[in-house]
Amino acid sequence: MPNFDIAAAFTDKAWLTDMSARLDKKMRYGVEKARQVDYMPYSTENGQWKKTDIGWWTNGFWPANMWQMYRMAGDELYREEALRAETMLDEALRDFKNLSHDVGFMWLIHSGVRYALEKNQDSFDRVLYAADMLAARFNPNGFIRAWNGQGREGWAIVDCMMNLPLLYWAAEVTGDPRYRLIAVRHADTTMAYFVRPDGSCNHIVIFDPETGAFLDNPGGQGYESGSSWSRGQSWALYGFVLSYLHTGKREYLDTAKRIANYFISQITDDWMPRCDFRQPAEPALKDNVAGNVAACGLLELARALRSLEGRFYFDAAVRILKAQEQDAANWELNDPAVFTKCTSAWHDLPGRHITMTYGDYYFIEAVNKLRGDELLFWYPNR
C-alpha cells in the first residue's frame, strides 16, 4: 500500500485557487511595503511593518515567504525580494555573537532553498556557516544550548527541533557525520526530557551544563511550568517528523504521532489552537502560528504514513487551515500581513493576537503542499 498522497486527497480545488490568488495579491502588497523600509518584516502596526533588529530570530521567514510565493506564482518579483532580503541578513552573520540556536529558521529555508534551486555558492556558504554556528552550541551532555547570556548555559528549548534540519543538511552536503550526530543526540534528549507520556511537551528544560542532569522545566512562553504551550507542541510535532524524514528513525515518527494525537485532541471544538492548552478560560487567547505550523507538520506526517492512517492527520490539517483562515485571515490591503491572532507568549501582553510573518509563512507552505509542490524547504536537498 503506497504512502498517503496529500495533493491527490485534497479535492477542494476551488479553495486552493482562491487561496493562491488571495496570497498573491496580499504578498505583492507586502513586498511593496517591505521596500519602503530598511529592516526585515516581522509584525505590523497601523498597517506598516514594525522595525526589527537584523539578528531577530524570525528574519529568515520573510525571504522564505518570497521563495514559497515564487514557487506558487512564478513571478520574478518574489525571487528578487528573496535575494534582497538574503543580502540584508549578511549583517546578522557578521554580528554572529548575538545569534542563538535559531539559525536554521534564519538561513536554511531561504538560502538553502536558493542553493537547491540555483546552486548559488554564496547561499551555500551562508547555510554552512549557520550550521557551524549551530553545531558549536552543542553541549556534549546531549543538548544544543538555546539562548545566550550568563546563567543560560544549560538551557534548551523545544523550538530547536525545527532547527535540526540545518544540521542534517550540513551532514549531507559535506559528508561529515558530526552534524547529524549532534542533531540526533539533541532529538533523543528532547524525546527523553521534553515530550511527556500524553504527548504534551515542555517548552524549556534546564540542564546542569557540567553534568547534563535535569534541573528544571519553567513555563517559558506558556502559562506556567507543566502547562502546554501550543506553539511548542507544534514545533515538536513538525520537528520530529522532519527528524524522521532525515534519519529514518522510527522512534521519531512514533513521537511525532503521539504529539499530533495530543494536539488534535485539544482543538476539536473549533480547530483553533489556544495559546496554551492548559491556560485559564479567559482571556481566550489563540495562536495562529501554532495552528499553521501544526498543519504543515500534520501534512508531512500524513505523507510519511500509509493511506488509512495518513488520512486522519491529513483531515486534521485541512480543518485547522480552513478554520484559521475563516476566523483570522485579513485579506484587505490595509495591512501587509495575513493572520491576526498570532500570540508571542501567554504573559507577553503586547504580543497577544498580533501579526507575525512566520504565521503567514506556514500557511503558504501548507497551501503549496496541497497544490502538489514537493520541495520541502526544511529538506531542500532531498
C-alpha positions in Angstrom: 0.0 0.0 0.0 1.5 3.4 -1.0 2.0 6.3 1.3 -0.7 8.9 1.6 -0.8 11.4 -1.3 -1.9 14.7 0.2 -2.2 16.6 -3.0 -4.4 13.9 -4.6 -6.5 13.7 -1.5 -7.3 17.4 -1.4 -10.3 17.8 -3.7 -11.3 21.3 -2.9 -9.6 22.8 -5.8 -11.7 26.0 -5.7 -10.4 26.7 -2.2 -6.8 26.2 -3.4 -7.4 28.5 -6.4 -8.9 31.2 -4.1 -6.2 31.0 -1.5 -3.4 31.2 -4.1 -5.0 34.3 -5.7 -5.5 35.9 -2.3 -2.0 35.2 -1.2 -0.5 36.5 -4.4 -2.4 39.8 -4.0 -1.6 40.1 -0.4 2.1 39.2 -0.7 2.6 41.7 -3.5 1.3 44.3 -1.2 3.6 43.1 1.5 6.6 43.4 -0.9 5.6 46.9 -1.7 5.5 47.8 2.0 8.8 46.0 2.7 10.6 48.0 0.1 9.6 51.2 1.9 11.7 50.3 5.0 15.3 49.3 5.6 14.6 46.4 8.0 13.2 42.9 7.8 9.4 42.4 8.1 8.2 40.6 11.2 5.0 42.1 12.7 2.8 45.0 11.7 1.4 48.1 13.4 -1.0 50.7 11.9 -0.8 48.9 8.6 3.0 49.1 8.4 5.9 46.7 9.0 7.3 47.2 12.5 11.1 47.7 12.9 13.2 44.7 14.0 16.8 44.1 14.7 18.6 42.3 11.9 19.5 39.5 14.2 15.9 38.8 15.2 15.3 35.0 15.0 12.3 35.3 12.7 14.1 37.2 9.9 14.6 34.2 7.7 10.8 33.8 7.3 10.4 36.8 5.1 12.7 35.6 2.3 11.3 32.1 2.8 7.8 33.6 2.2 9.2 35.0 -1.0 10.6 31.7 -2.2 7.3 30.0 -1.4 5.4 32.6 -3.4 7.8 32.3 -6.2 7.0 28.6 -6.3 3.3 29.4 -6.2 3.1 32.3 -8.6 6.3 32.1 -10.6 6.7 35.9 -10.6 10.3 37.2 -10.6 9.2 39.9 -8.1 9.2 37.3 -5.3 12.6 35.9 -6.2 14.1 39.4 -6.4 12.7 40.2 -3.0 14.1 37.0 -1.5 17.6 37.8 -2.8 17.3 41.4 -1.4 16.4 40.0 2.0 19.1 37.3 1.9 21.7 40.0 1.3 20.3 42.1 4.2 20.8 39.1 6.5 24.5 39.1 5.9 24.7 41.8 8.6 23.4 39.3 11.1 26.1 36.8 10.1 28.8 39.4 10.7 27.3 40.0 14.1 27.3 36.3 14.9 27.9 36.6 18.6 24.3 37.8 19.1 22.8 34.8 17.2 21.1 31.9 19.0 20.1 28.4 18.1 17.5 29.7 15.6 19.9 30.0 12.7 18.1 27.2 10.9 15.0 29.4 10.8 17.2 32.2 9.6 19.0 30.6 6.7 18.1 27.1 5.7 14.6 27.9 4.4 15.7 30.5 2.0 19.5 30.3 1.4 19.3 26.5 1.5 16.4 26.6 -0.9 18.2 29.0 -3.3 21.2 26.7 -3.3 18.9 23.7 -4.1 17.3 25.6 -7.0 20.2 27.6 -8.4 23.4 26.2 -6.9 24.5 29.6 -5.8 27.8 29.3 -3.9 27.2 32.4 -1.7 23.9 30.9 -0.5 25.7 27.6 0.2 28.3 29.3 2.3 25.7 31.2 4.3 23.9 28.0 5.2 27.1 26.1 6.1 28.3 29.0 8.2 25.0 28.9 10.1 25.3 25.1 10.5 28.7 25.5 12.0 27.4 28.1 14.5 24.5 25.8 15.5 26.9 22.8 15.9 29.1 25.0 18.1 26.3 25.4 20.6 26.2 21.7 21.3 26.9 20.6 24.8 28.4 17.1 24.9 25.9 16.1 27.6 23.4 15.8 24.8 21.7 19.1 24.1 22.0 22.3 22.0 22.1 25.5 24.0 19.2 27.7 23.1 20.0 31.3 24.2 23.0 33.4 25.1 23.6 35.1 28.4 25.3 34.2 31.6 23.2 31.6 33.5 21.7 30.1 30.4 24.5 27.7 29.6 22.2 24.7 30.3 19.0 26.0 28.8 17.5 24.0 25.9 14.0 24.7 24.3 11.7 22.6 22.2 11.8 25.1 19.3 15.2 23.7 18.4 13.7 20.6 16.9 12.8 22.8 13.9 16.5 24.0 13.6 17.9 20.4 13.5 17.2 20.1 9.7 20.1 22.7 9.3 22.5 20.1 10.8 21.1 17.2 8.7 21.5 19.4 5.6 25.2 20.1 6.5 25.9 16.4 7.1 24.5 15.5 3.7 26.2 18.3 1.7 29.6 17.9 3.3 29.7 14.2 4.1 30.7 14.9 7.6 28.6 12.9 10.1 29.3 15.2 13.1 26.4 17.4 12.2 23.9 14.5 12.0 25.2 13.0 15.2 24.7 16.3 17.1 21.2 16.6 15.7 20.3 13.0 16.7 21.7 13.5 20.2 19.6 16.6 20.7 16.5 14.9 19.3 17.0 12.0 21.6 17.3 14.3 24.6 14.2 16.1 23.5 12.3 12.8 23.4 13.5 11.9 26.9 13.1 15.3 28.7 10.6 17.4 26.8 7.9 15.0 25.5 5.5 13.8 28.2 3.7 10.5 28.1 0.4 12.1 27.0 2.1 13.8 24.0 2.3 17.3 25.6 5.7 19.0 25.8 7.8 21.2 28.0 8.9 24.4 26.4 12.2 24.9 28.3 14.3 22.3 30.1 17.3 23.5 32.1 20.2 21.1 32.5 23.3 21.3 34.5 25.8 22.3 31.8 28.6 20.4 33.5 26.9 17.0 34.2 23.7 17.1 32.0 21.5 16.5 35.0 17.9 17.8 34.8 17.4 20.9 36.9 14.1 22.5 36.0 11.3 23.0 33.4 10.0 26.5 33.6 6.8 27.6 31.7 8.6 29.7 29.2 6.2 31.2 26.7 3.4 29.1 28.0 1.1 29.7 31.0 3.2 28.0 33.7 5.6 25.1 34.4 3.8 21.9 33.5 1.4 23.6 31.1 1.2 23.0 27.4 2.3 26.0 25.2 0.6 25.2 21.8 3.4 26.5 19.6 5.8 24.4 21.5 3.7 21.3 20.7 3.7 22.3 17.0 7.4 22.8 16.9 7.9 19.4 18.4 5.3 17.7 16.1 6.8 19.1 12.9 10.3 18.8 14.2 10.1 15.1 14.9 8.5 14.5 11.5 11.5 16.2 9.9 14.0 14.3 12.0 12.3 11.1 10.9 12.5 12.1 7.2 16.2 12.9 7.6 17.2 9.8 9.6 14.5 7.1 9.1 14.5 6.5 12.9 11.1 5.0 13.7 11.2 6.5 17.2 10.9 9.9 15.8 7.9 9.1 13.7 6.2 7.5 16.7 6.9 10.5 18.8 5.5 12.8 16.2 2.3 10.8 16.1 2.0 10.9 19.9 2.4 14.7 19.9 0.0 15.0 16.9 -2.7 12.9 18.7 -2.4 15.1 21.8 -2.5 18.4 19.7 -5.6 17.2 17.7 -7.4 16.2 20.9 -7.1 19.7 22.3 -8.6 21.6 19.3 -11.6 19.6 18.0 -14.1 22.1 19.4 -13.2 24.8 16.8 -9.9 23.6 15.3 -8.2 26.8 16.5 -5.3 26.3 19.0 -5.3 28.2 22.2 -2.0 29.8 23.2 -1.6 27.2 25.9 -3.8 24.1 26.0 -3.8 24.4 29.8 -4.4 28.2 30.1 -7.3 29.7 32.0 -10.7 30.1 30.2 -10.2 33.9 30.0 -8.7 35.6 28.2 -9.3 33.1 25.4 -6.0 33.6 23.6 -5.4 31.8 20.3 -2.2 31.3 18.3 -2.4 31.1 14.5 1.3 30.3 14.3 0.7 27.1 16.4 -2.1 26.1 14.1 -0.3 26.7 10.8 2.9 25.1 12.0 1.0 22.0 13.2 -0.9 21.8 9.9 2.4 21.7 8.0 3.7 19.0 10.3 0.4 17.0 10.1 0.6 17.1 6.3 4.2 15.8 6.2 3.2 13.2 8.9 0.3 12.1 6.7 2.6 11.9 3.7 5.0 9.6 5.7 2.3 7.1 6.5 0.1 4.6 4.7 -3.2 5.7 3.3 -5.7 4.9 6.1 -3.6 6.3 8.9 -2.4 9.2 6.9 -6.0 10.3 6.2 -6.6 11.0 9.9 -3.7 13.5 10.1 -4.5 15.0 6.7 -8.1 15.7 7.6 -7.0 17.4 10.8 -4.5 19.6 9.0 -7.1 20.8 6.5 -9.6 21.5 9.3 -7.0 23.7 11.0 -6.1 25.6 7.9 -9.7 26.3 6.9 -10.8 27.2 10.4 -7.9 29.7 10.9 -8.3 31.3 7.5 -12.0 31.8 8.1 -11.6 33.2 11.6 -8.4 35.2 11.5 -7.2 36.0 8.0 -7.1 39.6 6.8 -7.1 39.8 3.1 -7.7 43.5 2.8 -4.8 45.7 1.5 -4.8 47.7 4.7 -2.0 45.6 6.4 0.8 43.6 4.7 0.3 40.6 7.0 -2.4 37.9 6.8 -3.1 36.2 10.1 -4.2 38.4 13.0 -4.3 36.1 16.0 -0.7 35.1 16.5 0.4 35.2 20.1 4.0 35.6 21.1 3.7 34.2 24.7 1.0 33.9 27.3 2.5 36.6 29.6 3.6 38.9 26.8 0.6 41.3 26.9 1.6 43.4 23.8 2.3 40.2 21.9 -1.3 38.8 22.1 -3.3 38.5 18.9 -0.8 40.2 16.6 0.5 39.6 13.1 3.7 37.6 12.5 5.5 36.8 9.2 6.1 33.2 10.2 2.4 32.6 10.9 1.8 33.6 7.3 4.8 31.5 6.2 3.5 28.2 7.4 0.1 28.8 5.9 1.7 29.5 2.5 3.9 26.4 2.9 0.8 24.3 3.6 -1.1 25.7 0.6 1.9 24.8 -1.6 1.9 21.3 -0.2 -1.7 20.9 -1.1 -1.0 22.3 -4.6 1.4 19.4 -5.1 4.8 21.2 -4.6 7.1 18.6 -3.2 10.1 20.9 -2.5 10.3 20.7 1.3 12.1 23.8 2.5 13.2 22.0 5.6 14.9 19.3 3.4 15.7 21.2 0.2 18.5 18.8 -0.9 16.1 15.8 -0.7 
